[in-house]
Amino acid sequence: MKRLPENLKLIRKQRWKMSQDKFAELIDSSRSKINSYENGGVEPSIDFMIQLEILTGINIKDLFSGELQLAKIPILPLSEEQGEVETFEEELPDYDQTFVDLKSYHTQITKRFQRLEKRIQSLERP
């Protein structure tokens, strides 16, 4: 359970921007349990971990021991039907970077939307 508390906070707070209450509702748990997991006081049940793996697409082993990267966590929780998550590791813009000019920013955002549209189209095909 070395990295789990930090990884839970990264997923819930930084990536999904959820309160503990909303996260608990999503994962069919309670706010107090989520708080205990994030503080490292209690180890979560296997059911909780399986649900978290389904929602994130991240292997349970990595949730416990890996140092997760924000870019590898889906922006929104996954449903069981979506299956594995594809991560975008290529040329992601650094949104924290100050862009020299608006044209550069617009070009990067346009490319990102094009990649996302292609991904959505591939997911919609039977």
N, C-alpha and C positions, 0 to 999 in steps of 0.2 A: 504494500500500500504506500510505497515511497512517494510516488508522484501523483497519486489519485486526487488528493485534496486540491493541489494546484491545477491539475487538468480539469477537474469539475468546475472550478471557478473560471478558468479560461473559456471553457465551452459556454457555460451559463451566462456569465457576466460580460465578458469581453466580446465573444462572437455572437451570441444570440441576444444579448442585452435584455435578459430576463431577470425578474425578481426571483427569490427563492420560492415564493408562493406559486408563481406561474410555472416555474420549472417543475416543482413538485406535482402540480396538476397534470402537466404534460407527461410526466414519467410515472404517474399513478403512485405517488408517495406523499409524504407530508413535509411541510416546511422545516419542522424540527429535525427530521431525519436528514434532509439535504444539508442543513446547518451542521449536523454532527459529522456527516461525511466530509464536508468541506473543511472542517476544523480538525479532521483526523482522529476524532474521538471514537468513532464507530466504523467498522468495516461493513460496506454494503452487502446486501444479499446477492446471490447469483442472479435472481430474477431481475433485480435492479440493474445489474451490470449487462445482462442480455438486452434489456430494453434500451439502455444507453448505447450499446453497440449498434442496435437497429437504427436508432435515431441519428447517430453520428456517422455510421459506416466505418468506425475505427475499431480495430481488434481489441478485445478485452485486455489482452496482455499489454498492449501499447497504452491503454488507458491507465493501467496500474503502474507501469514502469517506464514508459517512454516520455520524453519531453516533447509534448505536442507543439506543432507550429500552427499559428492562427490560419495561415493560408490553406492548410490541409483539413480544416474543419468546415463542413458545409455551412453556408450562410444561414440556412433555415433547417430545422429538423427534418429528417427524412421519414417517409412512411415506409411500412414494410413492403409495399408494392414496388418502391423505387429500387430496392436492392442496394448493390454496392455503389458507393459514391466515387465519381471521378473527380480528382482534384486538378486544379489548374496550377501547375508549377512553372509554366513557361511565361516569361515576360510579363508578370503581373506588375502593374504600376505601383509604385510606392506612394500611397495616398497621403502619407505624412510629409512627403517631400514638398518643398515649395517649388511650384512650377515657374519657370522663367517667364513664360508667356502663356496666355490663354489658348492659343492655337495648339501648342504642344499638349496641353491638358485635354483639349477637345479630341485630338487625334488618338490619344491613348484610350480615352473613354469609348470612342466610336469603335475601336478595334476590340475592346473588351465586350461591348454589346454584341458585336458580330459573332464572336466566339460563343457567347452565351446563347444567342439565337440558334446557332448551329447545334449546340448541345441539346436545347429544348426540342428542336425538330427531330433529332435522332432518338430522343426519349419517347416522342409521340408516335413514332412508327411502330406498327404491330410486330 
